[in-house]
Amino acid sequence: MHQKRISAPKSWPIAKKTNHWVTAPSPGAHSREAVPILVVLRDMLHLADNAKEAKRILHNGSVTVNGRVVKKHKAHVGLFDVLATAGKNYRMLPNPRGKYELTQIDDEEAKRKLVRIDNITVVRGGKLQYNFHDGTNVQLEEKYSTGDSLVFSLPDYRVVDRYERKAGNKAMIVGGKHSGETGMIVELRKMASSRPNMVRIEQDGKQFETIDDYVFATGSGGD
């Protein structure tokens, strides 16, 4: 599978016309928007000047994503993933231009990964399987709702916190013209037609609306 730079996802923070081709991510978790680890090391962190140097860094086993060593250059880093290398930790977040960027975080914050429950399925034995925004899924005994955000500890993936997508809780917007902004959920509106459900957000005393697919609960009202 090949990827032309000119047709790469808009979320990738790369120059479109410097070269014809760019590394394509391997199939797996996350959507096509996720950024290949080679592109992260070379174009975002500038730890390598070319693909050969980036592959050498990966081969040394000095890069982890969500607490696990990554050596394949087509592995990808997506929304809210935690990357660690060269003694620093980063979380992948959207910026106001709709592109992904790596935000440096401390060692304690790097032990937590946020996921959103996009849907729930019933599997064999009547158990509930929670399917998350990044394409991963897990069976849990506890009951949660679609739209809730769960915080997993890394690298053992245990649930350590839960944020409901409800009025009064904090949220981050990950798409649309308010991408990268944070605020408090004021109202959730279910639309009767085929239009997407809407969420009203308050930020610094001003309010705006966005579709619910763009909203990630990131904290409870008192956090």
C-alpha positions as CSV (number, residue, x, y, z in Angstrom):
1,M,0.0,0.0,0.0
2,H,1.4,3.4,-1.0
3,Q,0.5,6.9,0.0
4,K,1.0,10.1,-2.0
5,R,1.8,13.2,0.0
6,I,-0.7,15.3,-1.9
7,S,-3.6,13.0,-0.9
8,A,-2.4,12.3,2.7
9,P,-5.0,13.1,5.4
10,K,-5.3,16.7,6.3
11,S,-4.6,15.9,9.9
12,W,-1.0,14.9,9.0
13,P,1.4,17.8,9.7
14,I,3.6,17.3,6.7
15,A,4.7,19.3,3.6
16,K,2.6,18.2,0.7
17,K,5.0,18.9,-2.2
18,T,8.5,18.2,-1.0
19,N,8.4,14.6,-2.2
20,H,5.9,12.5,-4.2
21,W,5.4,9.6,-1.7
22,V,5.1,9.3,2.1
23,T,5.0,6.3,4.4
24,A,1.5,4.7,4.6
25,P,0.3,3.4,8.0
26,S,-0.3,-0.3,8.4
27,P,-3.8,-1.6,8.9
28,G,-4.9,-1.7,12.6
29,A,-6.3,0.4,15.3
30,H,-7.4,4.0,14.6
31,S,-8.7,5.4,11.4
32,R,-6.7,6.5,8.3
33,E,-6.1,9.8,10.1
34,A,-3.5,8.2,12.4
35,V,0.1,9.2,11.6
36,P,2.8,6.5,10.8
37,I,5.5,6.4,13.5
38,L,8.2,7.1,10.9
39,V,6.5,10.4,10.0
40,V,6.2,11.2,13.7
41,L,9.9,10.8,14.3
42,R,11.1,12.5,11.1
43,D,8.5,15.3,10.4
44,M,7.0,16.0,13.8
45,L,9.7,15.4,16.4
46,H,12.6,16.0,13.9
47,L,14.6,13.2,15.6
48,A,15.7,11.9,12.1
49,D,16.6,13.6,8.8
50,N,15.4,10.7,6.7
51,A,13.5,7.4,6.7
52,K,16.8,5.4,7.2
53,E,17.6,7.2,10.4
54,A,14.0,6.9,11.7
55,K,14.1,3.1,11.1
56,R,17.4,2.9,13.0
57,I,15.8,4.7,16.1
58,L,12.9,2.3,16.0
59,H,15.2,-0.8,15.6
60,N,17.0,0.2,18.8
61,G,13.7,-0.2,20.8
62,S,13.8,3.3,22.2
63,V,10.2,4.3,21.1
64,T,7.1,3.2,22.9
65,V,3.4,3.9,22.0
66,N,0.9,3.5,24.9
67,G,3.7,1.8,27.0
68,R,4.7,-0.8,24.4
69,V,7.8,-0.8,22.3
70,V,7.3,-0.1,18.6
71,K,9.8,-1.2,16.0
72,K,7.7,-1.3,12.7
73,H,8.0,2.0,10.8
74,K,4.4,1.8,9.5
75,A,2.9,1.5,13.0
76,H,0.8,4.5,13.7
77,V,0.1,7.1,16.4
78,G,-3.5,8.3,16.7
79,L,-5.7,10.6,18.8
80,F,-4.9,10.5,22.5
81,D,-2.1,8.0,22.0
82,V,1.0,8.4,24.3
83,L,4.4,8.3,22.7
84,A,7.7,8.1,24.6
85,T,11.2,8.5,23.2
86,A,14.5,10.3,23.9
87,G,13.5,10.7,27.6
88,K,10.3,12.6,26.8
89,N,6.6,11.8,26.7
90,Y,4.0,13.1,24.3
91,R,0.3,12.9,23.7
92,M,-1.2,13.2,20.2
93,L,-3.9,15.9,20.2
94,P,-5.6,18.0,17.5
95,N,-4.7,21.7,17.1
96,P,-7.0,24.6,16.0
97,R,-6.0,24.0,12.3
98,G,-7.3,20.4,12.4
99,K,-3.9,18.9,12.3
100,Y,-2.4,16.5,14.8
101,E,0.4,17.7,17.1
102,L,2.4,16.1,19.9
103,T,2.0,17.8,23.3
104,Q,4.7,17.1,25.8
105,I,3.4,15.5,29.1
106,D,5.0,14.5,32.4
107,D,5.8,10.9,33.4
108,E,2.7,10.6,35.6
109,E,0.4,11.7,32.8
110,A,2.1,9.4,30.4
111,K,0.7,6.4,32.4
112,R,-2.9,7.2,31.3
113,K,-4.7,6.8,28.0
114,L,-8.1,8.3,27.2
115,V,-10.6,6.4,25.0
116,R,-14.2,7.1,24.1
117,I,-16.8,4.4,23.9
118,D,-18.3,4.7,20.4
119,N,-20.5,1.6,20.6
120,I,-21.3,-1.4,22.7
121,T,-22.0,-5.0,21.4
122,V,-23.2,-8.1,23.2
123,V,-20.9,-11.1,22.6
124,R,-21.1,-14.7,23.5
125,G,-22.3,-15.4,27.0
126,G,-24.1,-12.1,27.1
127,K,-21.0,-10.2,28.0
128,L,-20.6,-6.5,27.0
129,Q,-17.8,-5.6,24.5
130,Y,-16.9,-1.9,24.5
131,N,-15.6,-0.6,21.2
132,F,-13.5,2.6,21.4
133,H,-12.7,5.5,19.1
134,D,-9.2,4.1,18.3
135,G,-10.5,0.8,16.9
136,T,-9.7,-1.2,20.0
137,N,-12.2,-3.1,22.1
138,V,-12.4,-4.8,25.5
139,Q,-14.9,-6.8,27.5
140,L,-15.7,-5.3,30.9
141,E,-17.9,-6.3,33.8
142,E,-18.8,-2.7,34.7
143,K,-21.5,-1.0,32.8
144,Y,-20.8,2.2,30.9
145,S,-22.7,4.2,28.2
146,T,-21.9,5.1,24.6
147,G,-20.1,8.5,24.6
148,D,-18.4,8.0,27.9
149,S,-14.7,8.4,28.1
150,L,-12.6,5.8,30.0
151,V,-9.1,6.3,31.3
152,F,-6.8,3.3,31.1
153,S,-3.6,2.8,32.9
154,L,-0.5,2.0,30.8
155,P,0.8,-0.4,29.8
156,D,-1.6,-2.8,31.6
157,Y,-4.8,-1.3,30.4
158,R,-6.9,-1.2,33.6
159,V,-9.8,1.2,33.9
160,V,-8.8,3.9,36.4
161,D,-11.3,6.6,35.7
162,R,-14.5,7.4,33.8
163,Y,-15.9,10.7,32.4
164,E,-19.5,10.8,31.3
165,R,-20.5,12.9,28.3
166,K,-23.0,14.9,30.1
167,A,-23.8,18.5,31.1
168,G,-21.3,20.0,33.5
169,N,-18.4,17.9,32.5
170,K,-15.3,19.1,30.7
171,A,-14.7,18.2,27.0
172,M,-12.3,18.6,24.2
173,I,-13.4,19.1,20.6
174,V,-11.4,17.0,18.1
175,G,-12.9,18.1,14.7
176,G,-14.6,20.9,12.9
177,K,-13.8,24.6,13.2
178,H,-13.5,24.3,17.0
179,S,-10.9,21.6,16.8
180,G,-8.4,21.6,19.7
181,E,-10.6,23.7,21.9
182,T,-11.8,22.7,25.4
183,G,-14.8,23.8,27.4
184,M,-17.7,22.6,29.5
185,I,-20.7,20.6,28.2
186,V,-23.8,22.7,28.6
187,E,-26.4,20.7,26.7
188,L,-26.7,17.5,24.6
189,R,-29.4,17.7,21.9
190,K,-30.8,14.5,20.2
191,M,-31.9,15.3,16.7
192,A,-35.1,13.7,15.5
193,S,-34.0,13.5,11.8
194,S,-31.0,11.9,10.3
195,R,-28.9,14.9,11.3
196,P,-26.1,14.2,13.8
197,N,-26.8,14.9,17.5
198,M,-25.5,18.2,18.7
199,V,-23.6,19.3,21.8
200,R,-23.5,22.8,23.2
201,I,-20.1,23.8,24.7
202,E,-19.3,26.8,26.9
203,Q,-15.8,28.3,26.7
204,D,-14.7,31.5,28.6
205,G,-18.4,32.6,28.9
206,K,-19.2,32.1,25.2
207,Q,-21.1,29.1,23.7
208,F,-21.0,27.2,20.5
209,E,-22.4,24.0,19.1
210,T,-20.7,21.0,17.4
211,I,-21.7,17.5,16.5
212,D,-21.4,14.8,19.2
213,D,-18.8,12.8,17.2
214,Y,-16.3,15.7,17.8
215,V,-16.8,15.8,21.6
216,F,-14.6,13.8,24.0
217,A,-15.4,14.1,27.7
218,T,-12.0,14.8,29.4
219,G,-13.0,15.5,33.0
220,S,-15.7,15.8,35.6
221,G,-17.2,19.1,36.6
222,G,-14.9,19.6,39.6
223,D,-11.7,18.4,37.9
